[in-house]
């Protein structure tokens, strides 16, 4: 968890030193008060004894009153200093912890933003959300509490022990302190051993609960359409019950902590006063009894400080494991090595709009079989490459290598005759306008969605892109500043796809990649959109992943994939004659006459 502090602003290290100074001030004020309490009790007890024996004179009474008043004033000032220091420490520690979590949260966000899809798959989206929110909150809470206790606790304990050792009755009463501390340590160790495994389990169960909730909310339409509410409720109930049971167990164990502390402290105080009474009575003179009475009360106060110090230490020991668990989970993100990194020396492109695969193979895991096997092809500027194949044939995996969401396991992927690994990720993706398989819109407006990553857009640019994407009609009705709900939930599937296409078109890139991006469009809109792309974006290379033969009939080159291998490469007329897999797909969608006349 300590590694996380490097993400904090440097100025807050000064705040940390100020917090430590104020905590020390507060503790010293608290520990100094028993000295004056002892003086007050000694003077009051001595004067009372003299009065009972008719030995009290006006001079002695006046001196006692002055001593008591001065001691009370000093105690008041010390109490004021302690309270003031405590208030400032609470404020500064909360600010310190909040700034600390801000720095960590920023670092985690930046790290996750640079993750390739391989790292996203490794951690899972649900776990990344939990680590970015719940885990950082846990660490923030621990930092806040530790700042207030970590300095105070050892000072309370050590100073209290030194103070107790100097008191006259320490030899007779120290056994009580030792027994109290041993009981306290045993209580804490037993709690620590019991709850630490549960903390680790709770964070994993939180990941699971987030996953189930996220799946249910994002797939709500499917759940309702399949009448699967009962099954989803069972999954949620199981995840919820598991985390609830663990939380209840941890809270029940912790519920023993404070009562146990109070029992130890109260019995320690009772024994000190009980034994101390016998010690006081063992003295014969009034002065000795008065001094010893003050010492006994001072010993009791110092014992409470010792127990309080150990109590705070034990609270830290109890809190820190949860922070360590969360901190380790955060560090797993921050210290994970990204599979895709920018090169040190960037190579300038020699061509424009070309894509080439040279003997490319790819697997998501080195131990698994290849998803793509020995793929080779090249397309030139302005050409259209279509990719078709059955489900799971590797179509999306292939285009993910062009955008470098993953790196090829073997072979080379070249864009503009430069290996994609020799570009910065920003430079490479600036060349590409991608429309992903799943249409993704962000909460905001149509304007902000189309301007995503490109801030200098005019209304003319937006109108031009919407016209190509065949989205002008429905956007004109609602305006460019119409609200877009999260995920584009207030638009139909076809509308979302067209807005995503407009967002890619507006970049005016060298290469378009459409990953099954026309599936939600009717055939008429599909045809108009492709015609508009061909007429208004001439010279731009197109890569189209499609399931419909009608979408790719006029592509310059078509790749047919089957189980990750190229089983056909050519144009439509060549493939309809020579490629069995292509024939099966084509004849399942269109009649022989339609295909011959295409």
C-alpha positions in Angstrom: 0.0 0.0 0.0 2.9 2.4 0.7 3.8 2.3 -3.0 0.6 4.2 -3.7 1.9 7.4 -1.9 4.2 8.2 -4.9 1.0 9.3 -6.8 0.3 12.1 -4.2 1.1 15.7 -4.8 4.5 16.7 -3.3 3.0 19.7 -1.4 1.0 17.2 0.7 4.1 15.8 2.2 4.4 19.2 4.0 0.8 18.6 5.2 1.8 15.2 6.5 4.6 16.7 8.6 2.2 19.3 9.9 -0.3 16.6 10.8 2.5 14.7 12.7 3.5 17.9 14.6 -0.1 18.6 15.6 -0.7 15.0 16.7 2.4 15.2 18.8 1.2 18.5 20.3 -2.2 17.0 21.1 -0.7 13.9 22.7 1.7 15.9 24.8 -1.2 18.1 26.0 -3.2 15.1 27.0 -0.3 13.4 28.8 0.7 16.6 30.6 -2.8 17.0 32.2 -2.4 14.2 34.8 0.6 16.1 36.3 -1.7 19.0 37.2 -4.5 16.6 38.2 -2.1 15.0 40.6 -1.3 18.4 42.1 -5.0 19.3 42.5 -5.8 16.0 44.2 -2.7 16.1 46.5 -3.4 19.7 47.6 -7.2 19.1 48.1 -6.6 15.8 49.9 -3.9 17.4 52.2 -5.9 20.4 53.0 -9.0 18.3 53.8 -6.9 16.1 56.1 -5.6 19.1 57.9 -9.1 20.5 58.3 -10.4 17.3 59.8 -7.6 17.4 62.4 -8.0 21.2 63.0 -4.5 21.9 61.7 -5.5 23.9 58.6 -4.2 27.5 58.8 -5.3 30.4 56.5 -1.9 30.6 54.9 -1.9 26.9 54.1 -5.5 27.2 52.8 -4.6 30.2 50.6 -1.5 28.4 49.2 -3.6 25.3 48.4 -6.3 27.3 46.7 -3.7 29.2 44.6 -2.0 25.9 43.7 -5.3 24.3 42.7 -6.4 27.4 40.6 -3.1 27.6 38.7 -3.2 23.8 38.1 -6.8 24.1 36.8 -5.9 27.0 34.5 -2.9 25.0 33.1 -5.2 22.0 32.6 -7.7 24.2 30.8 -5.1 25.6 28.5 -3.8 22.1 27.8 -7.3 20.8 27.1 -7.9 23.7 24.7 -4.6 23.0 22.9 -5.5 19.3 22.7 -9.0 20.0 21.3 -7.7 22.6 18.8 -5.0 20.2 17.6 -7.5 17.4 17.3 -9.9 19.5 15.2 -7.1 20.7 12.8 -5.7 17.1 12.5 -9.1 15.8 11.6 -9.5 18.4 8.9 -6.0 18.0 7.5 -6.0 14.2 7.6 -9.3 14.1 5.7 -7.9 16.5 3.1 -4.6 14.5 2.9 -6.5 11.2 2.5 -8.8 12.8 -0.2 -5.9 14.1 -2.1 -4.1 10.8 -1.8 -7.1 8.9 -3.2 -7.4 11.6 -6.0 -3.9 10.9 -7.1 -4.3 7.1 -7.0 -7.6 7.3 -8.8 -6.1 9.4 -11.5 -3.1 7.0 -11.8 -5.5 4.0 -12.1 -7.6 5.7 -14.7 -4.6 6.7 -16.8 -3.2 3.2 -16.5 -6.5 1.5 -17.5 -6.9 3.9 -20.4 -3.6 2.7 -21.8 -4.5 -1.0 -21.3 -4.8 -3.1 -24.4 -7.8 -5.4 -24.7 -5.6 -8.2 -23.4 -5.3 -6.4 -20.0 -9.0 -5.6 -19.9 -9.8 -9.3 -20.5 -7.3 -10.3 -17.8 -8.8 -8.1 -15.0 -12.4 -8.0 -16.3 -14.4 -4.8 -16.5 -16.3 -5.5 -13.3 -13.1 -5.9 -11.3 -11.6 -2.8 -12.8 -14.6 -0.8 -11.7 -14.4 -2.2 -8.2 -10.7 -1.5 -7.9 -11.2 2.1 -9.2 -14.0 2.8 -6.7 -14.5 0.5 -3.7 -10.8 -0.4 -3.2 -9.6 3.2 -3.4 -12.3 4.3 -1.0 -11.1 1.6 1.5 -7.5 2.7 1.2 -8.6 6.4 1.7 -10.4 5.5 4.9 -7.4 3.6 6.2 -5.0 6.4 5.4 -7.4 8.9 7.2 -7.6 6.8 10.3 -3.9 5.8 10.4 -2.8 9.4 10.2 -4.6 10.2 13.4 -3.6 7.1 15.3 -0.2 5.9 14.0 1.7 8.8 15.6 -0.5 9.2 18.7 -0.7 5.5 19.7 3.1 4.8 20.3 3.6 8.1 22.1 0.6 7.4 24.4 1.9 3.9 25.1 5.6 4.8 25.6 5.2 8.0 27.5 2.5 6.4 29.7 4.9 3.5 30.5 7.7 5.9 31.4 5.4 8.0 33.5 4.0 4.9 35.3 7.5 3.6 36.1 8.3 6.8 38.0 5.3 6.7 40.2 5.9 5.4 43.7 3.3 2.7 43.6 4.3 1.4 40.2 5.9 -1.8 41.5 2.6 -2.9 43.1 0.3 -1.8 40.3 2.4 -2.5 37.2 1.2 -6.2 37.1 -2.3 -4.8 36.3 -1.0 -2.9 33.3 0.9 -5.9 32.0 -2.1 -8.1 32.3 -4.3 -5.5 30.6 -1.9 -5.2 27.7 -1.5 -8.9 27.3 -5.3 -9.3 27.2 -5.6 -6.6 24.7 -2.9 -8.1 22.4 -4.6 -11.5 22.6 -8.0 -10.0 21.7 -6.5 -8.2 18.7 -4.5 -11.1 17.4 -7.5 -13.4 17.5 -9.6 -10.8 15.6 -6.9 -10.2 13.1 -6.4 -13.9 12.3 -10.1 -14.3 12.0 -11.0 -11.4 9.7 -8.0 -11.0 7.4 -9.1 -13.9 5.0 -12.6 -12.5 5.0 -11.4 -9.1 3.8 -9.8 -10.7 0.7 -13.0 -12.7 0.1 -15.2 -9.6 0.4 -13.3 -7.7 -2.3 -13.6 -10.7 -4.7 -17.3 -11.0 -3.9 -17.7 -7.3 -4.6 -16.2 -7.9 -8.1 -18.7 -10.7 -8.6 -21.7 -8.6 -7.4 -20.7 -5.8 -9.8 -20.4 -8.3 -12.6 -23.8 -9.8 -12.0 -25.4 -6.3 -11.6 -23.7 -5.0 -14.7 -24.7 -7.9 -16.9 -28.3 -7.7 -15.7 -28.6 -4.0 -16.4 -26.8 -4.0 -19.8 -28.7 -7.1 -20.9 -32.1 -6.1 -19.4 -34.0 -6.3 -22.7 -32.6 -9.8 -23.4 -33.5 -10.9 -19.8 -37.1 -9.7 -20.2 -37.4 -11.0 -23.7 -36.3 -14.5 -22.6 -38.4 -14.3 -19.5 -35.3 -15.0 -17.5 -35.9 -12.6 -14.6 -36.1 -15.5 -12.1 -32.7 -16.8 -13.1 -31.1 -13.4 -12.9 -32.7 -12.8 -9.5 -31.2 -16.1 -8.3 -27.7 -15.1 -9.6 -28.0 -11.7 -7.9 -29.4 -13.3 -4.7 -26.5 -15.7 -4.5 -23.9 -13.0 -5.1 -25.6 -10.7 -2.6 -26.0 -13.3 0.0 -22.4 -14.3 -0.2 -21.1 -10.8 0.3 -23.7 -10.1 3.0 -22.7 -13.2 5.0 -19.1 -12.3 4.9 -19.8 -8.7 5.9 -22.1 -9.9 8.8 -19.4 -12.2 10.0 -16.7 -9.5 9.9 -19.0 -7.0 11.7 -19.9 -9.6 14.4 -16.2 -10.2 15.0 -15.6 -6.5 15.2 -18.6 -6.1 17.5 -16.5 -8.0 20.1 -13.7 -5.5 19.8 -15.0 -2.4 21.6 -16.9 -4.2 24.4 -13.7 -6.2 25.0 -11.6 -3.0 25.1 -14.0 -1.4 27.6 -14.1 -4.5 29.8 -10.2 -4.5 29.9 -10.0 -0.8 30.6 -12.8 -0.8 33.3 -11.4 -3.8 35.1 -7.9 -2.3 35.0 -9.2 1.0 36.5 -11.2 -0.9 39.2 -8.2 -3.0 40.2 -5.9 0.0 40.3 -8.3 1.9 42.6 -9.0 -1.1 44.8 -5.3 -2.0 45.3 -4.4 1.7 45.5 -6.8 2.2 48.4 -4.9 -0.4 50.4 -1.6 1.3 49.5 -2.9 4.7 50.7 -4.1 3.3 53.9 -0.7 1.7 54.6 0.8 5.2 55.1 0.4 6.8 58.5 1.0 10.5 57.9 -1.6 12.7 56.2 1.0 14.2 53.8 2.1 10.7 52.6 -1.5 9.6 52.2 -2.4 12.7 50.2 0.7 12.3 48.0 0.0 8.6 47.4 -3.7 9.4 46.6 -2.6 11.8 43.9 -0.1 9.2 42.6 -2.8 6.5 42.4 -5.1 8.7 40.3 -2.1 9.7 38.1 -1.2 6.1 37.7 -4.8 5.3 36.7 -4.8 8.1 34.1 -1.4 7.0 32.7 -2.7 3.4 32.6 -5.6 4.6 30.6 -3.2 6.4 28.2 -1.2 3.2 27.8 -4.3 1.1 27.2 -5.6 3.9 24.8 -2.3 3.8 22.9 -2.4 0.0 22.5 -6.1 0.3 21.6 -5.3 2.7 18.8 -2.5 0.5 17.7 -4.8 -2.5 17.6 -7.4 -0.5 15.6 -4.7 0.3 13.1 -3.7 -3.4 13.0 -7.4 -4.2 12.4 -7.9 -1.5 9.7 -4.6 -1.9 7.9 -5.2 -5.4 6.6 -8.3 -4.3 4.7 -6.3 -1.4 3.3 -3.4 -3.7 2.4 -5.8 -6.1 0.5 -7.3 -3.1 -1.4 -3.9 -1.5 -1.9 -2.5 -4.8 -3.4 -5.4 -5.0 -5.8 -4.8 -1.4 -6.9 -1.1 -2.1 -7.3 -1.9 -5.1 -9.5 -3.3 -2.6 -12.0 -0.6 0.1 -11.6 2.3 -2.4 -11.8 0.9 -4.6 -14.6 2.9 -4.4 -17.8 0.9 -3.3 -20.8 1.2 -5.7 -23.7 1.1 -2.8 -26.2 3.5 0.1 -25.9 4.7 3.0 -28.1 8.1 2.6 -29.8 11.1 4.7 -28.8 11.8 5.5 -32.5 8.8 6.3 -34.6 9.2 5.4 -38.3 7.6 7.8 -40.9 5.1 6.2 -43.2 6.2 5.7 -46.8 2.7 5.1 -48.3 -0.8 6.3 -47.7 -3.9 4.1 -47.0 -2.3 0.6 -47.6 -2.7 -2.4 -45.3 -0.6 -5.6 -45.5 -0.5 -8.8 -43.5 2.6 -10.9 -43.8 2.2 -14.4 -42.5 0.2 -13.2 -39.5 -0.8 -15.6 -36.7 -2.6 -14.7 -33.5 -3.8 -16.3 -30.3 -5.3 -14.6 -27.3 -3.2 -16.7 -25.0 0.2 -18.3 -25.8 -1.0 -21.6 -24.5 -4.1 -21.6 -26.7 -4.5 -22.5 -30.4 -4.3 -19.7 -33.0 -7.4 -17.7 -33.6 -5.8 -16.6 -36.9 -3.3 -18.7 -38.7 -0.8 -17.6 -41.4 -2.8 -14.7 -42.9 -1.3 -12.8 -45.8 -2.8 -10.1 -48.1 -2.3 -6.5 -49.2 -4.8 -3.8 -50.2 -3.8 -0.5 -51.7 -5.1 3.1 -51.2 -8.8 3.5 -52.1 -9.5 -0.2 -52.4 -12.2 -2.0 -50.4 -11.4 -5.2 -48.6 -14.3 -7.3 -47.3 -14.0 -10.0 -44.7 -16.6 -12.7 -44.4 -16.9 -16.0 -42.6 -18.9 -18.0 -40.1 -19.3 -17.0 -36.4 -16.0 -17.4 -34.6 -13.9 -17.5 -37.8 -11.7 -14.7 -36.6 -13.1 -11.6 -38.5 -13.1 -9.2 -35.6 -9.7 -10.5 -34.4 -8.2 -9.7 -37.7 -9.4 -6.0 -37.7 -8.3 -5.7 -34.0 -4.7 -6.4 -35.3 -4.9 -3.4 -37.7 -6.0 -1.0 -35.0 -3.4 -2.7 -32.7 -5.9 -3.5 -29.9 -3.9 -6.7 -29.9 -0.4 -7.5 -31.2 0.1 -10.4 -33.7 1.7 -13.5 -32.2 3.7 -14.1 -35.4 4.2 -12.2 -38.6 3.8 -8.5 -39.4 0.9 -6.1 -39.8 1.8 -3.1 -41.9 -0.2 0.1 -42.3 1.2 2.5 -45.0 4.1 0.0 -45.3 5.2 0.5 -41.7 4.7 -2.1 -39.0 1.9 -1.0 -36.7 4.4 -1.6 -33.7 6.5 1.3 -35.1 3.7 3.8 -34.8 2.6 5.5 -31.6 -0.9 4.3 -30.8 -2.2 7.8 -31.2 -0.6 8.2 -34.6 -1.8 4.8 -35.8 -5.4 5.3 -34.7 -5.5 8.8 -36.1 -5.2 7.2 -39.5 -8.2 4.9 -38.9 -11.9 5.6 -38.6 -13.3 2.6 -36.7 -16.9 1.6 -36.4 -17.0 -1.3 -33.9 -19.2 -4.3 -34.0 -21.2 -2.9 -31.0 -22.4 0.6 -31.6 -21.2 2.7 -28.6 -22.5 6.2 -27.8 -21.6 8.2 -24.8 -23.9 10.3 -22.6 -24.0 13.9 -23.8 -25.4 15.2 -27.1 -25.2 14.2 -30.7 -22.7 17.0 -31.3 -20.3 15.9 -28.5 -20.5 12.3 -29.7 -19.6 13.2 -33.3 -16.9 15.5 -32.0 -15.4 12.7 -29.9 -11.6 13.1 -30.1 -12.0 16.0 -32.6 -12.9 19.4 -31.1 -12.7 21.7 -34.1 -15.9 20.7 -35.8 -18.3 23.0 -37.6 -22.0 22.4 -38.3 -21.1 21.9 -41.9 -18.7 19.1 -41.0 -21.4 17.5 -38.9 -24.0 17.8 -41.7 -21.6 16.3 -44.2 -20.9 13.3 -42.0 -24.6 12.7 -41.1 -25.5 12.9 -44.8 -23.0 10.2 -45.7 -24.2 8.0 -42.8 -27.8 8.4 -43.8 -28.6 10.0 -40.4 -29.6 13.4 -41.5 -33.4 12.8 -41.5 -33.8 11.8 -37.9 -31.1 14.1 -36.5 -32.7 17.2 -38.2 -35.9 16.5 -36.3 -34.2 16.6 -32.9 -31.2 18.8 -33.5 -27.4 18.4 -33.0 -27.7 19.2 -29.3 -30.3 16.5 -28.6 -29.6 14.5 -25.5 -27.9 11.1 -25.8 -28.4 8.7 -22.9 -25.7 6.5 -21.6 -24.9 3.9 -24.3 -27.3 5.6 -26.7 -30.3 3.9 -25.0 -32.7 6.5 -26.4 -31.9 5.6 -30.0 -32.7 2.5 -32.0 -30.0 0.0 -33.1 -30.0 1.4 -36.7 -29.8 5.0 -35.5 -26.9 4.2 -33.2 -25.0 2.5 -36.0 -25.5 5.4 -38.3 -24.3 7.9 -35.7 -21.2 5.7 -35.0 -20.5 5.7 -38.8 -20.9 9.5 -38.9 -18.4 9.7 -36.0 -15.8 7.7 -38.0 -16.5 9.6 -41.2 -16.1 13.0 -39.7 -12.4 12.2 -38.9 -11.6 12.0 -42.6 -9.1 9.2 -42.0 -6.9 7.2 -44.4 -8.7 4.0 -43.6 -12.2 3.0 -42.7 -12.9 -0.2 -40.7 -16.5 -1.3 -40.5 -16.7 -4.2 -38.2 -20.2 -5.6 -39.1 -21.4 -2.1 -38.8 -24.3 -2.3 -41.3 -26.1 -5.2 -39.6 -28.9 -3.1 -38.1 -29.6 -1.2 -41.3 -32.2 -2.2 -43.8 -31.0 -3.2 -47.3 -32.1 0.1 -48.9 -30.3 2.3 -46.3 -27.3 -0.1 -46.5 -27.0 0.4 -50.2 -27.4 4.2 -50.0 -24.8 4.5 -47.3 -22.2 2.5 -49.3 -22.9 4.5 -52.4 -22.4 7.7 -50.4 -19.1 6.4 -48.9 -17.9 5.5 -52.4 -18.8 8.9 -53.9 -17.9 11.3 -51.1 -14.9 9.6 -49.5 -12.9 8.6 -52.6 -9.4 7.6 -52.0 -10.1 6.2 -48.6 -9.3 2.5 -48.0 -12.2 0.5 -46.7 -12.2 -2.7 -44.6 -15.6 -4.1 -44.2 -16.5 -7.1 -41.9 -19.9 -8.3 -42.9 -22.3 -11.2 -42.6 -24.5 -10.1 -45.6 -23.3 -11.0 -49.1 -25.2 -7.9 -50.4 -22.9 -5.6 -48.4 -19.7 -6.9 -50.0 -20.6 -7.9 -53.5 -18.7 -5.0 -55.1 -15.6 -5.1 -52.9 -12.3 -5.1 -54.7 -11.0 -8.0 -52.6 -12.9 -10.4 -50.3 -11.2 -12.6 -47.7 -13.1 -15.7 -46.7 -12.2 -17.0 -43.2 -12.9 -20.4 -41.8 -11.6 -21.3 -38.3 -9.0 -18.6 -38.5 -7.6 -19.6 -41.9 -8.0 -17.9 -45.3 -10.0 -20.3 -47.5 -10.8 -17.8 -50.2 -9.3 -14.6 -51.5 -10.4 -12.6 -54.6 -13.4 -10.7 -55.9 -17.1 -11.9 -55.8 -17.0 -13.5 -59.3 -13.8 -15.4 -58.5 -15.0 -16.7 -55.2 -18.5 -17.7 -56.3 -16.8 -20.0 -58.7 -13.9 -21.3 -56.7 -14.6 -21.1 -53.0 -16.9 -23.6 -51.4 -17.3 -21.8 -48.1 -18.2 -18.5 -49.9 -20.7 -20.4 -52.1 -22.4 -21.8 -49.0 -22.7 -18.4 -47.4 -23.8 -16.7 -50.7 -26.5 -19.2 -51.7 -27.9 -19.2 -48.2 -28.7 -15.5 -48.6 -29.4 -14.8 -52.3 -30.7 -16.8 -55.2 -28.5 -18.0 -58.0 -29.9 -15.5 -60.4 -29.3 -12.6 -58.0 -25.7 -13.7 -57.5 -25.1 -14.1 -61.2 -26.5 -10.6 -62.0 -24.6 -8.9 -59.2 
